[in-house]
Amino acid sequence: MKHGPMILLVLSCSLTGCAWLAPDYQRPALDMPEKWTAEKKNQGARDETLETWWQAYQDPILQKLVDEALAHNDDIAVAGARLQQAKAQYDFYFSNQFPLLAATGVAMRLQSDFANGPLLSQKPGNAGFVGGLLSYEVDLWGKLASASEAAKAGFRSTGYYQEAIKLSVASATGQLYFDILALDADIKLMQSLIRSQEETHRLVEKQFEVEAVNGLVLRQAEANLAAVRAELPQLIEQRDRAETSLTTLLGRSPRQIVEGKLERGPDLDALPVPPLVPGDLPSELLERRPDIAAAEQALIASHFNIGFARAAYFPSISLLGLLGVSSLDIQNLYTGTVRTWALGGTLAGPLIDFGRTDSAVDLAIAQDQERLALYKGAIRTAFGEVKNALSAQANARDGEKEQADKENALQDALRLAKLRLANGYASSLDVLNIESGLYQAQIAGVAAKLRRLNASVELYKAVGGGWQLDEKPQKLAHTT
C-alpha cells in the first residue's frame, strides 16, 4: 500500500514524451533582395530605437490622439480578448500533460439478500468510501505535448496579431488626423478665394455701373462667385465625416462623438516629414513585421497539430491510482474501517476507424500547407508594401516641390493681373482665370503635402514601425 502511488508516479514520469510525431519546423527559405532601392543620401536617417514613431512629426496633439487610440480602440480591445482566450487555451493544454488528482467519496445504504444463509443478517446497512483518485494519460507519442506546443504557438501568433492591429490603428489615426488638417487648409483656401471673388465681383459691379463692362461680364462674375461658395459646404461636410471617423477610431463615447471637439496642432504646412529610409537589411523585415511573425507562429502551430493528429494511430495508455478509507456498518455482521488502495491502467488503440484518423491527418497536413502559403504571402505583401511606400515617398516629395514652384508663379501672375485690372489694362475675366488657377494649384499643394505625410506613415507601417520580434507581446508564465 505504501509504495503503490510512488510506483504510479515513477512509471508515468518515465514514460512521458517518448516520441514526437510532429514534423520538424524550419523557416521556409525565400529569395531575398540584398538591399532596399533607395537614395544613399538618406541611408541611416531612420532611428532604430524609435518605438513611438508618430513622435517624429513633432505634433503633441497627434501624440495624444495615438496614445488615446491605443488605449481605447475597439479592435485592439477585441485582439486583447482573443489574446487572453489563447492564453487560457495554452494553460489548459499545458496542464493537461500532468496527472489529475481528485478527491472522491461515496456513501450508500444497501441491503443484501442471503436466502440460504441464516447466520448472515438481511437487514439494511450503511457503506461509504473517502479517498483520492490519481489519473494520468502517458504521453508516449507526444500527443499532449504537441497540443501544448500548438497552443503556445497559437498564443504567440495571437499576441503578434494584436501588435499588428496596434500598428494599423496608430497608422490610421495619423493618416485621418493629417486628412483633417488638409481639409482645414482646403477650407481656409476656399474662404480666401470666396473673399477674393467677392472683391472682384464688387469691382465688376462698379465697372458695370459706369458702363465700363457689359452685363455678360457681370453675370459671369456672379456665377463664378456662386460656384466657389457652393464648394465650401462640401468641404466642411468632408471634414465632419473625417472627424467622426477619427473619434470613432479613438474609441470615444457616443456623446463625445456627437458633441465633442477634436483638438488641432500645427497647420499641415508646418508639420515636418521624416526622411525615412529603412536602415536594416531586407531579410530583417521578417523580424520587424508583427503580421509576418503572427503568420509564422500559426505555421508552427499547424506543424504540431500534425503530430497531434498522427498520435491517434497509436494506442493511448492511462494509469489510475486509488487510495482511501472504506467503512462498512452492516448490522449483526461487523462494524469497522478498511484502508483501500488500487493501482491499474488501461490500453486503448484503434483497430478499425473507417478512415477517421487518416482524414484527421490529411486535414492537419492540408491546414499546414494553407498556413505555409499564408506565411509566404504575408512576406510578399510586406516587401511589396515597402517598395510602394518608398516609391510614394520619393514621388510625393518631388510632386510637392513642383506644386510649390507653380503656386509661386501664379501668385506673381495674380498680383500683376490685379494691378492691370485696377488701371484698366486687363479684364476681370483675366483675374478670375488666374485666381481659379492659383486656387487649384494651392489645393494641389495641400494634396501633395498630404500624400507625402501619408506616404511616410505607410513606410513606417510597412517596415513594422518600432516593433521588434524580440519584444514578446506577452511572456508565458511557464514553458514545456
VOPAGU-2260 file (C-alpha; in pm, 1 decimal, decimal comma):
REM VOPAGU-2260
SITE   aa  ch    i         X         Y         Z
SITE  MET   A    0       0,0       0,0       0,0
SITE  LYS   A    1     279,6     238,5      83,8
SITE  HIS   A    2     458,3     200,1    -248,4
SITE  GLY   A    3     161,4     189,9    -487,2
SITE  PRO   A    4     122,7     565,5    -555,7
SITE  MET   A    5     502,1     606,7    -576,5
SITE  ILE   A    6     522,1     331,2    -842,2
SITE  LEU   A    7     249,8     510,4   -1037,9
SITE  LEU   A    8     432,3     845,4   -1029,5
SITE  VAL   A    9     770,0     698,9   -1129,7
SITE  LEU   A   10     618,3     496,2   -1410,2
SITE  SER   A   11     427,2     792,1   -1550,9
SITE  CYS   A   12     730,4    1019,7   -1544,4
SITE  SER   A   13     948,5     758,6   -1712,0
SITE  LEU   A   14     703,1     714,8   -1999,3
SITE  THR   A   15     636,5    1082,1   -2068,6
SITE  GLY   A   16     721,9    1219,5   -2412,8
SITE  CYS   A   17     895,2     913,3   -2555,0
SITE  ALA   A   18     822,3    1004,4   -2918,4
SITE  TRP   A   19     747,1    1307,0   -3136,8
SITE  LEU   A   20     527,3    1266,0   -3440,8
SITE  ALA   A   21     516,1    1636,4   -3539,5
SITE  PRO   A   22     741,9    1730,0   -3834,6
SITE  ASP   A   23    1047,7    1939,8   -3752,3
SITE  TYR   A   24     994,1    2307,7   -3827,0
SITE  GLN   A   25    1237,3    2505,9   -4037,7
SITE  ARG   A   26    1165,0    2857,8   -4154,6
SITE  PRO   A   27    1076,8    2845,4   -4526,7
SITE  ALA   A   28    1354,0    2984,6   -4745,4
SITE  LEU   A   29    1268,7    3269,6   -4983,6
SITE  ASP   A   30    1484,1    3459,2   -5230,1
SITE  MET   A   31    1550,7    3792,1   -5053,8
SITE  PRO   A   32    1681,6    4115,1   -5210,9
SITE  GLU   A   33    2026,1    4225,3   -5095,5
SITE  LYS   A   34    1928,4    4585,2   -5020,1
SITE  TRP   A   35    1647,1    4834,6   -5043,7
SITE  THR   A   36    1619,4    5050,7   -5354,0
SITE  ALA   A   37    1657,7    5399,8   -5207,5
SITE  GLU   A   38    1874,0    5709,8   -5228,3
SITE  LYS   A   39    2204,6    5669,8   -5048,2
SITE  LYS   A   40    2199,0    6018,3   -4902,7
SITE  ASN   A   41    1903,6    5921,3   -4683,3
SITE  GLN   A   42    2051,7    5594,9   -4557,3
SITE  GLY   A   43    2076,0    5582,7   -4181,1
SITE  ALA   A   44    1816,6    5857,1   -4134,3
SITE  ARG   A   45    1589,4    5613,7   -3955,0
SITE  ASP   A   46    1613,7    5592,7   -3577,6
SITE  GLU   A   47    1617,6    5222,8   -3496,4
SITE  THR   A   48    1521,8    5286,8   -3133,9
SITE  LEU   A   49    1208,8    5485,8   -3223,4
SITE  GLU   A   50     921,0    5278,6   -3093,9
SITE  THR   A   51     666,7    5563,2   -3088,3
SITE  TRP   A   52     731,8    5663,9   -3447,4
SITE  TRP   A   53     446,7    5918,3   -3450,5
SITE  GLN   A   54     659,2    6147,5   -3232,5
SITE  ALA   A   55     875,0    6217,4   -3538,8
SITE  TYR   A   56     603,7    6455,4   -3665,4
SITE  GLN   A   57     654,6    6681,7   -3361,7
SITE  ASP   A   58     284,8    6734,9   -3302,4
SITE  PRO   A   59     179,8    6691,0   -2937,1
SITE  ILE   A   60    -187,6    6662,1   -3035,6
SITE  LEU   A   61    -111,3    6375,8   -3271,4
SITE  GLN   A   62      83,9    6202,4   -2995,0
SITE  LYS   A   63    -213,2    6234,0   -2758,3
SITE  LEU   A   64    -454,6    6102,4   -3019,7
SITE  VAL   A   65    -241,9    5797,3   -3098,6
SITE  ASP   A   66    -199,9    5719,0   -2728,7
SITE  GLU   A   67    -576,7    5750,7   -2683,8
SITE  ALA   A   68    -644,3    5518,7   -2976,8
SITE  LEU   A   69    -402,1    5254,9   -2848,2
SITE  ALA   A   70    -573,1    5265,7   -2509,0
SITE  HIS   A   71    -939,1    5264,6   -2615,8
SITE  ASN   A   72    -975,8    5137,6   -2972,5
SITE  ASP   A   73   -1234,3    4860,2   -3008,6
SITE  ASP   A   74   -1028,5    4648,7   -3250,0
SITE  ILE   A   75    -737,4    4647,3   -3006,0
SITE  ALA   A   76    -974,2    4551,6   -2723,9
SITE  VAL   A   77   -1106,0    4259,8   -2931,2
SITE  ALA   A   78    -749,4    4149,7   -3009,2
SITE  GLY   A   79    -666,4    4169,9   -2637,8
SITE  ALA   A   80    -964,1    3949,7   -2550,2
SITE  ARG   A   81    -856,1    3696,7   -2811,6
SITE  LEU   A   82    -507,5    3700,2   -2664,9
SITE  GLN   A   83    -650,0    3613,0   -2322,2
SITE  GLN   A   84    -850,5    3331,1   -2481,3
SITE  ALA   A   85    -536,4    3195,9   -2646,3
SITE  LYS   A   86    -350,7    3217,7   -2314,7
SITE  ALA   A   87    -626,5    3026,0   -2135,7
SITE  GLN   A   88    -624,8    2762,3   -2410,0
SITE  TYR   A   89    -248,3    2721,9   -2377,9
SITE  ASP   A   90    -275,0    2692,9   -1997,3
SITE  PHE   A   91    -536,8    2419,4   -2040,9
SITE  TYR   A   92    -328,5    2209,2   -2281,4
SITE  PHE   A   93     -12,2    2263,4   -2077,5
SITE  SER   A   94    -184,2    2147,5   -1757,1
SITE  ASN   A   95    -336,5    1851,3   -1938,9
SITE  GLN   A   96      10,8    1691,6   -1959,1
SITE  PHE   A   97      21,2    1631,3   -1583,4
SITE  PRO   A   98    -164,7    1386,2   -1358,1
SITE  LEU   A   99    -508,3    1472,5   -1227,1
SITE  LEU   A  100    -560,2    1429,4    -852,3
SITE  ALA   A  101    -921,9    1434,6    -740,6
SITE  ALA   A  102   -1098,3    1376,8    -411,0
SITE  THR   A  103   -1378,2    1124,9    -421,9
SITE  GLY   A  104   -1635,0     999,9    -177,1
SITE  VAL   A  105   -1921,4     752,8    -186,3
SITE  ALA   A  106   -2200,0     699,5      69,4
SITE  MET   A  107   -2481,4     449,6      27,2
SITE  ARG   A  108   -2736,8     245,2     212,2
SITE  LEU   A  109   -2771,9    -113,5      94,6
SITE  GLN   A  110   -2927,0    -447,2     170,7
SITE  SER   A  111   -2809,3    -794,8      76,7
SITE  ASP   A  112   -3040,7   -1088,4      43,3
SITE  PHE   A  113   -2885,6   -1409,2     183,0
SITE  ALA   A  114   -3165,6   -1654,8     113,6
SITE  ASN   A  115   -2980,3   -1963,8     237,3
SITE  GLY   A  116   -2759,7   -1804,5     497,4
SITE  PRO   A  117   -2935,6   -1783,3     833,7
SITE  LEU   A  118   -2613,7   -1668,9    1005,2
SITE  LEU   A  119   -2593,5   -1353,4     792,5
SITE  SER   A  120   -2814,7   -1054,0     850,5
SITE  GLN   A  121   -3050,3    -939,6     578,9
SITE  LYS   A  122   -3119,3    -604,3     736,6
SITE  PRO   A  123   -3022,0    -276,8     556,4
SITE  GLY   A  124   -2681,1    -127,4     635,3
SITE  ASN   A  125   -2455,6     169,7     551,8
SITE  ALA   A  126   -2138,3     174,1     339,2
SITE  GLY   A  127   -1900,3     453,4     244,8
SITE  PHE   A  128   -1565,3     540,4      88,6
SITE  VAL   A  129   -1348,1     855,4     111,6
SITE  GLY   A  130   -1016,7     888,1     -68,0
SITE  GLY   A  131    -813,1    1028,0    -353,9
SITE  LEU   A  132    -810,5     936,7    -723,7
SITE  LEU   A  133    -498,7     989,3    -934,7
SITE  SER   A  134    -535,5     954,4   -1311,6
SITE  TYR   A  135    -274,8    1014,5   -1580,1
SITE  GLU   A  136    -252,3     965,0   -1954,7
SITE  VAL   A  137     100,3     862,4   -2051,7
SITE  ASP   A  138     210,0    1084,8   -2340,0
SITE  LEU   A  139     403,1     807,7   -2510,4
SITE  TRP   A  140     362,6     952,7   -2861,7
SITE  GLY   A  141     381,1    1322,1   -2778,3
SITE  LYS   A  142       8,7    1379,0   -2833,1
SITE  LEU   A  143     -44,3    1602,2   -2531,3
SITE  ALA   A  144     290,7    1777,4   -2576,4
SITE  SER   A  145     203,9    1851,9   -2940,5
SITE  ALA   A  146    -127,3    2002,0   -2834,4
SITE  SER   A  147      51,7    2214,8   -2574,4
SITE  GLU   A  148     314,7    2337,4   -2822,1
SITE  ALA   A  149      47,3    2413,8   -3081,6
SITE  ALA   A  150    -144,5    2617,2   -2823,4
SITE  LYS   A  151     174,6    2800,1   -2724,8
SITE  ALA   A  152     245,3    2894,6   -3087,1
SITE  GLY   A  153    -119,9    2996,2   -3125,8
SITE  PHE   A  154     -89,5    3220,2   -2821,5
SITE  ARG   A  155     220,0    3386,7   -2962,0
SITE  SER   A  156      54,3    3427,6   -3301,4
SITE  THR   A  157    -241,8    3599,7   -3137,2
SITE  GLY   A  158      -6,0    3827,7   -2945,5
SITE  TYR   A  159     177,6    3928,9   -3261,3
SITE  TYR   A  160    -155,2    3983,0   -3433,3
SITE  GLN   A  161    -251,0    4224,0   -3155,8
SITE  GLU   A  162      72,4    4415,1   -3218,3
SITE  ALA   A  163     -14,5    4431,4   -3589,4
SITE  ILE   A  164    -356,7    4571,8   -3501,2
SITE  LYS   A  165    -193,8    4837,0   -3283,4
SITE  LEU   A  166      36,6    4935,4   -3567,9
SITE  SER   A  167    -259,9    4962,8   -3806,3
SITE  VAL   A  168    -462,4    5168,2   -3557,6
SITE  ALA   A  169    -172,3    5407,4   -3494,4
SITE  SER   A  170    -117,9    5446,9   -3869,2
SITE  ALA   A  171    -487,7    5504,0   -3937,8
SITE  THR   A  172    -502,4    5762,0   -3657,2
SITE  GLY   A  173    -211,0    5954,7   -3804,4
SITE  GLN   A  174    -349,5    5948,3   -4157,3
SITE  LEU   A  175    -700,0    6051,9   -4051,2
SITE  TYR   A  176    -551,8    6337,2   -3848,5
SITE  PHE   A  177    -349,9    6451,8   -4148,5
SITE  ASP   A  178    -662,7    6430,1   -4365,9
SITE  ILE   A  179    -844,8    6661,2   -4124,1
SITE  LEU   A  180    -558,3    6911,9   -4126,4
SITE  ALA   A  181    -558,5    6900,9   -4508,1
SITE  LEU   A  182    -932,5    6969,8   -4515,4
SITE  ASP   A  183    -877,6    7257,0   -4271,5
SITE  ALA   A  184    -625,4    7400,8   -4517,3
SITE  ASP   A  185    -865,1    7347,7   -4811,8
SITE  ILE   A  186   -1143,8    7525,5   -4624,5
SITE  LYS   A  187    -917,3    7821,0   -4546,6
SITE  LEU   A  188    -814,3    7842,4   -4911,0
SITE  MET   A  189   -1177,2    7828,7   -5021,3
SITE  GLN   A  190   -1274,2    8100,7   -4776,0
SITE  SER   A  191    -986,7    8313,2   -4902,6
SITE  LEU   A  192   -1092,5    8250,9   -5262,3
SITE  ILE   A  193   -1450,4    8349,4   -5177,7
SITE  ARG   A  194   -1332,1    8678,1   -5027,3
SITE  SER   A  195   -1116,7    8746,0   -5332,7
SITE  GLN   A  196   -1405,1    8663,7   -5568,0
SITE  GLU   A  197   -1631,2    8893,8   -5367,0
SITE  GLU   A  198   -1383,2    9178,2   -5408,8
SITE  THR   A  199   -1360,7    9109,4   -5781,0
SITE  HIS   A  200   -1740,8    9099,4   -5804,6
SITE  ARG   A  201   -1771,1    9435,8   -5630,8
SITE  LEU   A  202   -1516,7    9583,1   -5869,5
SITE  VAL   A  203   -1703,0    9447,2   -6170,9
SITE  GLU   A  204   -2027,9    9590,7   -6033,3
SITE  LYS   A  205   -1870,5    9934,3   -6012,3
SITE  GLN   A  206   -1737,5    9899,9   -6365,7
SITE  PHE   A  207   -2083,7    9793,6   -6482,6
SITE  GLU   A  208   -2239,3   10098,5   -6317,9
SITE  VAL   A  209   -2013,5   10329,7   -6516,7
SITE  GLU   A  210   -2069,0   10113,0   -6827,4
SITE  ALA   A  211   -1704,5   10004,4   -6838,4
SITE  VAL   A  212   -1815,1    9641,5   -6878,9
SITE  ASN   A  213   -2132,4    9486,5   -7015,0
SITE  GLY   A  214   -2389,3    9270,3   -6838,3
SITE  LEU   A  215   -2233,9    8946,2   -6960,2
SITE  VAL   A  216   -1914,3    9014,7   -6766,3
SITE  LEU   A  217   -2116,9    9095,0   -6453,5
SITE  ARG   A  218   -2324,0    8778,0   -6477,8
SITE  GLN   A  219   -2011,9    8567,9   -6528,2
SITE  ALA   A  220   -1854,5    8719,5   -6216,0
SITE  GLU   A  221   -2172,3    8640,9   -6022,6
SITE  ALA   A  222   -2170,9    8280,1   -6149,7
SITE  ASN   A  223   -1806,4    8230,5   -6050,8
SITE  LEU   A  224   -1876,9    8365,2   -5701,3
SITE  ALA   A  225   -2178,1    8135,7   -5657,3
SITE  ALA   A  226   -1973,5    7835,8   -5775,9
SITE  VAL   A  227   -1695,4    7881,9   -5520,6
SITE  ARG   A  228   -1947,1    7946,3   -5243,4
SITE  ALA   A  229   -2119,0    7615,8   -5327,2
SITE  GLU   A  230   -1795,4    7421,3   -5280,4
SITE  LEU   A  231   -1742,7    7534,9   -4920,8
SITE  PRO   A  232   -2026,2    7329,9   -4760,7
SITE  GLN   A  233   -1897,5    7016,2   -4935,3
SITE  LEU   A  234   -1551,1    7062,7   -4784,3
SITE  ILE   A  235   -1698,7    7121,2   -4439,4
SITE  GLU   A  236   -1905,0    6803,7   -4472,0
SITE  GLN   A  237   -1594,6    6603,1   -4570,2
SITE  ARG   A  238   -1411,0    6737,4   -4263,6
SITE  ASP   A  239   -1704,4    6649,3   -4036,5
SITE  ARG   A  240   -1704,7    6294,3   -4171,1
SITE  ALA   A  241   -1329,6    6263,6   -4118,7
SITE  GLU   A  242   -1361,4    6390,6   -3760,8
SITE  THR   A  243   -1638,5    6137,9   -3691,9
SITE  SER   A  244   -1425,6    5856,8   -3831,5
SITE  LEU   A  245   -1131,3    5959,8   -3615,1
SITE  THR   A  246   -1330,7    5995,0   -3291,8
SITE  THR   A  247   -1483,0    5652,1   -3357,6
SITE  LEU   A  248   -1136,6    5506,4   -3415,6
SITE  LEU   A  249   -1021,3    5662,2   -3087,7
SITE  GLY   A  250   -1288,0    5465,5   -2900,0
SITE  ARG   A  251   -1465,9    5768,9   -2761,1
SITE  SER   A  252   -1815,2    5752,9   -2611,5
SITE  PRO   A  253   -2124,3    5817,8   -2827,4
SITE  ARG   A  254   -2172,3    6151,1   -2651,4
SITE  GLN   A  255   -1815,7    6256,3   -2724,5
SITE  ILE   A  256   -1856,8    6150,6   -3087,8
SITE  VAL   A  257   -2166,3    6367,9   -3127,2
SITE  GLU   A  258   -2078,5    6664,6   -2904,8
SITE  GLY   A  259   -1701,2    6655,9   -2860,0
SITE  LYS   A  260   -1448,1    6870,5   -3038,7
SITE  LEU   A  261   -1128,9    6743,3   -3193,2
SITE  GLU   A  262    -814,7    6929,3   -3099,4
SITE  ARG   A  263    -571,4    7055,8   -3360,6
SITE  GLY   A  264    -197,3    7100,4   -3353,5
SITE  PRO   A  265      16,1    7291,0   -3604,8
SITE  ASP   A  266    -116,6    7352,4   -3954,6
SITE  LEU   A  267     -44,8    7096,5   -4222,3
SITE  ASP   A  268     228,6    7301,7   -4388,3
SITE  ALA   A  269     413,1    7334,3   -4054,9
SITE  LEU   A  270     446,3    6959,3   -3998,0
SITE  PRO   A  271     785,1    6807,7   -4077,7
SITE  VAL   A  272     806,6    6497,2   -4292,7
SITE  PRO   A  273    1062,1    6249,0   -4150,9
SITE  PRO   A  274    1317,5    6142,0   -4416,2
SITE  LEU   A  275    1252,9    5773,8   -4352,2
SITE  VAL   A  276    1452,0    5503,6   -4531,4
SITE  PRO   A  277    1489,5    5151,2   -4387,2
SITE  GLY   A  278    1832,9    5120,0   -4234,8
SITE  ASP   A  279    1817,2    4744,1   -4181,5
SITE  LEU   A  280    1861,5    4470,6   -4440,2
SITE  PRO   A  281    1556,1    4341,1   -4627,8
SITE  SER   A  282    1585,2    3999,8   -4458,6
SITE  GLU   A  283    1546,3    4170,5   -4121,2
SITE  LEU   A  284    1197,0    4277,1   -4222,1
SITE  LEU   A  285    1093,2    3926,9   -4113,8
SITE  GLU   A  286    1188,9    4025,8   -3759,7
SITE  ARG   A  287    1018,2    4366,2   -3776,2
SITE  ARG   A  288     668,9    4296,7   -3906,4
SITE  PRO   A  289     428,6    4161,6   -3641,0
SITE  ASP   A  290     192,4    4026,3   -3906,5
SITE  ILE   A  291     474,8    3814,3   -4050,6
SITE  ALA   A  292     563,5    3688,8   -3702,8
SITE  ALA   A  293     196,0    3603,7   -3641,2
SITE  ALA   A  294     177,7    3407,6   -3968,0
SITE  GLU   A  295     495,4    3216,4   -3881,9
SITE  GLN   A  296     369,4    3120,2   -3536,1
SITE  ALA   A  297      44,5    2999,4   -3693,1
SITE  LEU   A  298     255,0    2784,9   -3926,5
SITE  ILE   A  299     447,4    2642,0   -3630,6
SITE  ALA   A  300     117,8    2560,8   -3456,5
SITE  SER   A  301      -3,8    2375,0   -3764,6
SITE  HIS   A  302     313,7    2160,6   -3757,3
SITE  PHE   A  303     234,7    2047,0   -3403,4
SITE  ASN   A  304    -128,2    1983,1   -3499,4
SITE  ILE   A  305       1,2    1724,6   -3746,4
SITE  GLY   A  306     178,5    1544,2   -3460,3
SITE  PHE   A  307    -138,9    1558,5   -3252,5
SITE  ALA   A  308    -340,0    1401,3   -3536,6
SITE  ARG   A  309     -78,9    1131,8   -3606,9
SITE  ALA   A  310     -80,8    1020,7   -3243,0
SITE  ALA   A  311    -428,8     878,3   -3297,4
SITE  TYR   A  312    -269,6     594,2   -3497,5
SITE  PHE   A  313    -114,2     458,0   -3176,9
SITE  PRO   A  314    -268,4     325,4   -2856,4
SITE  SER   A  315    -321,8     550,1   -2558,1
SITE  ILE   A  316    -210,5     440,4   -2213,0
SITE  SER   A  317    -379,5     569,2   -1898,5
SITE  LEU   A  318    -279,5     495,0   -1538,9
SITE  LEU   A  319    -513,9     503,3   -1242,6
SITE  GLY   A  320    -437,8     509,9    -870,7
SITE  LEU   A  321    -684,6     496,7    -581,7
SITE  LEU   A  322    -613,6     545,8    -212,1
SITE  GLY   A  323    -873,0     587,8      61,2
SITE  VAL   A  324   -1073,9     457,1     354,2
SITE  SER   A  325   -1380,6     230,8     335,6
SITE  SER   A  326   -1632,7     198,1     612,6
SITE  LEU   A  327   -1890,2     -82,5     646,4
SITE  ASP   A  328   -2164,1     -88,3     901,0
SITE  ILE   A  329   -2398,4    -386,4     845,6
SITE  GLN   A  330   -2599,0    -479,6    1148,9
SITE  ASN   A  331   -2525,6    -817,5    1305,6
SITE  LEU   A  332   -2223,9    -874,1    1078,8
SITE  TYR   A  333   -1945,9    -639,4    1189,4
SITE  THR   A  334   -1854,2    -275,5    1214,1
SITE  GLY   A  335   -1511,8    -143,7    1101,5
SITE  THR   A  336   -1293,4      73,1     880,6
SITE  VAL   A  337   -1074,8     -59,6     598,6
SITE  ARG   A  338    -787,9     117,3     422,9
SITE  THR   A  339    -807,7      64,9      48,5
SITE  TRP   A  340    -571,8     127,6    -242,7
SITE  ALA   A  341    -570,5      23,8    -605,0
SITE  LEU   A  342    -335,4      64,2    -899,0
SITE  GLY   A  343    -431,1      -6,5   -1259,4
SITE  GLY   A  344    -405,0     102,1   -1616,1
SITE  THR   A  345    -585,9      99,0   -1948,2
SITE  LEU   A  346    -461,0      47,8   -2300,4
SITE  ALA   A  347    -680,5     150,1   -2591,9
SITE  GLY   A  348    -579,1     150,9   -2955,0
SITE  PRO   A  349    -756,6     183,3   -3287,2
SITE  LEU   A  350    -844,9    -127,4   -3482,2
SITE  ILE   A  351   -1096,3     -16,7   -3741,9
SITE  ASP   A  352   -1199,8     350,6   -3758,0
SITE  PHE   A  353   -1314,0     360,3   -4120,5
SITE  GLY   A  354   -1059,0     627,8   -4214,8
SITE  ARG   A  355   -1124,9     874,8   -3934,0
SITE  THR   A  356    -761,3     905,1   -3829,7
SITE  ASP   A  357    -643,9     921,2   -4191,3
SITE  SER   A  358    -888,9    1203,3   -4256,8
SITE  ALA   A  359    -775,1    1393,7   -3947,2
SITE  VAL   A  360    -410,2    1365,9   -4051,1
SITE  ASP   A  361    -491,2    1470,8   -4408,0
SITE  LEU   A  362    -683,1    1769,0   -4272,0
SITE  ALA   A  363    -391,1    1874,0   -4048,0
SITE  ILE   A  364    -145,1    1845,6   -4339,1
SITE  ALA   A  365    -372,8    2048,4   -4567,8
SITE  GLN   A  366    -411,1    2316,1   -4299,1
SITE  ASP   A  367     -32,5    2323,9   -4263,4
SITE  GLN   A  368       1,5    2383,0   -4638,6
SITE  GLU   A  369    -252,9    2663,5   -4611,1
SITE  ARG   A  370     -54,9    2825,1   -4329,0
SITE  LEU   A  371     263,1    2792,8   -4532,2
SITE  ALA   A  372     101,9    2970,9   -4826,9
SITE  LEU   A  373     -33,7    3243,6   -4596,1
SITE  TYR   A  374     311,1    3292,8   -4441,4
SITE  LYS   A  375     479,4    3326,9   -4779,7
SITE  GLY   A  376     200,5    3556,4   -4894,5
SITE  ALA   A  377     248,1    3778,5   -4588,3
SITE  ILE   A  378     617,1    3815,0   -4672,1
SITE  ARG   A  379     548,5    3901,1   -5036,4
SITE  THR   A  380     284,8    4152,4   -4932,6
SITE  ALA   A  381     524,2    4311,9   -4684,2
SITE  PHE   A  382     800,6    4362,4   -4939,7
SITE  GLY   A  383     550,7    4497,4   -5191,7
SITE  GLU   A  384     421,4    4747,7   -4935,9
SITE  VAL   A  385     773,8    4865,2   -4852,6
SITE  LYS   A  386     859,2    4910,1   -5219,7
SITE  ASN   A  387     538,0    5103,0   -5288,0
SITE  ALA   A  388     583,4    5319,8   -4978,4
SITE  LEU   A  389     940,9    5407,2   -5075,5
SITE  SER   A  390     826,8    5499,0   -5426,3
SITE  ALA   A  391     531,5    5701,2   -5297,1
SITE  GLN   A  392     752,8    5891,8   -5054,6
SITE  ALA   A  393    1002,2    5992,7   -5324,0
SITE  ASN   A  394     733,3    6084,4   -5578,7
SITE  ALA   A  395     531,1    6282,5   -5324,4
SITE  ARG   A  396     838,3    6486,0   -5229,7
SITE  ASP   A  397     909,6    6571,8   -5594,5
SITE  GLY   A  398     543,9    6649,1   -5660,2
SITE  GLU   A  399     525,5    6884,0   -5362,3
SITE  LYS   A  400     825,5    7080,0   -5488,7
SITE  GLU   A  401     676,4    7117,1   -5837,5
SITE  GLN   A  402     344,2    7235,8   -5697,9
SITE  ALA   A  403     522,0    7492,9   -5481,8
SITE  ASP   A  404     701,7    7633,7   -5789,4
SITE  LYS   A  405     372,8    7651,1   -5980,3
SITE  GLU   A  406     198,0    7824,7   -5690,9
SITE  ASN   A  407     470,2    8089,7   -5661,8
SITE  ALA   A  408     447,5    8166,1   -6033,6
SITE  LEU   A  409      69,2    8204,6   -6020,0
SITE  GLN   A  410      94,0    8429,6   -5713,9
SITE  ASP   A  411     309,5    8672,6   -5913,2
SITE  ALA   A  412      77,5    8648,7   -6214,1
SITE  LEU   A  413    -227,2    8727,7   -5997,7
SITE  ARG   A  414     -57,2    9028,1   -5838,9
SITE  LEU   A  415      25,0    9171,5   -6181,6
SITE  ALA   A  416    -323,8    9096,6   -6316,6
SITE  LYS   A  417    -491,7    9281,6   -6029,2
SITE  LEU   A  418    -269,6    9583,8   -6089,5
SITE  ARG   A  419    -360,2    9582,8   -6458,9
SITE  LEU   A  420    -731,0    9545,1   -6373,9
SITE  ALA   A  421    -720,3    9840,0   -6134,6
SITE  ASN   A  422    -560,2   10055,1   -6405,4
SITE  GLY   A  423    -794,7    9939,0   -6678,7
SITE  TYR   A  424    -540,5    9732,3   -6874,7
SITE  ALA   A  425    -692,4    9390,9   -6800,1
SITE  SER   A  426   -1039,9    9245,2   -6772,1
SITE  SER   A  427   -1196,3    9086,7   -6469,9
SITE  LEU   A  428   -1204,3    8758,1   -6659,2
SITE  ASP   A  429    -826,3    8755,0   -6666,7
SITE  VAL   A  430    -815,0    8798,0   -6290,3
SITE  LEU   A  431   -1081,8    8533,1   -6233,1
SITE  ASN   A  432    -899,6    8280,5   -6450,3
SITE  ILE   A  433    -568,9    8338,1   -6272,6
SITE  GLU   A  434    -738,6    8322,5   -5931,0
SITE  SER   A  435    -901,4    7993,5   -6024,7
SITE  GLY   A  436    -569,0    7853,7   -6144,2
SITE  LEU   A  437    -395,9    7968,6   -5826,5
SITE  TYR   A  438    -662,6    7811,3   -5608,8
SITE  GLN   A  439    -629,0    7481,7   -5793,5
SITE  ALA   A  440    -250,7    7497,9   -5751,0
SITE  GLN   A  441    -286,4    7566,2   -5378,0
SITE  ILE   A  442    -531,0    7278,1   -5338,8
SITE  ALA   A  443    -289,5    7054,9   -5530,1
SITE  GLY   A  444      -8,8    7173,2   -5299,1
SITE  VAL   A  445    -208,7    7072,6   -4992,8
SITE  ALA   A  446    -281,2    6735,8   -5152,0
SITE  ALA   A  447      90,5    6691,4   -5232,3
SITE  LYS   A  448     187,9    6759,9   -4870,5
SITE  LEU   A  449     -82,4    6521,9   -4752,7
SITE  ARG   A  450      42,6    6249,9   -4988,2
SITE  ARG   A  451     393,6    6295,4   -4858,1
SITE  LEU   A  452     285,0    6270,4   -4494,4
SITE  ASN   A  453      66,2    5967,6   -4563,7
SITE  ALA   A  454     348,8    5803,4   -4759,6
SITE  SER   A  455     580,1    5842,2   -4460,9
SITE  VAL   A  456     317,1    5683,0   -4235,3
SITE  GLU   A  457     275,3    5398,0   -4483,5
SITE  LEU   A  458     650,5    5340,3   -4480,3
SITE  TYR   A  459     662,1    5335,4   -4101,2
SITE  LYS   A  460     380,9    5081,8   -4109,6
SITE  ALA   A  461     539,0    4877,3   -4388,8
SITE  VAL   A  462     867,9    4831,0   -4201,5
SITE  GLY   A  463     691,6    4745,9   -3876,2
SITE  GLY   A  464     727,0    5082,4   -3703,3
SITE  GLY   A  465     929,3    5048,3   -3387,2
SITE  TRP   A  466     814,6    4693,2   -3326,1
SITE  GLN   A  467    1081,2    4424,4   -3275,9
SITE  LEU   A  468    1037,1    4047,0   -3279,6
SITE  ASP   A  469    1247,7    4004,4   -2964,9
SITE  GLU   A  470     993,6    4216,3   -2775,8
SITE  LYS   A  471     744,8    3942,3   -2690,7
SITE  PRO   A  472     381,0    4054,6   -2689,2
SITE  GLN   A  473     333,4    3879,1   -2356,8
SITE  LYS   A  474     560,6    3645,4   -2161,7
SITE  LEU   A  475     436,8    3297,8   -2087,9
SITE  ALA   A  476     405,0    3200,4   -1725,2
SITE  HIS   A  477     550,8    2857,0   -1794,6
SITE  THR   A  478     714,3    2659,1   -2071,8
SITE  THR   A  479     705,7    2295,2   -2160,2
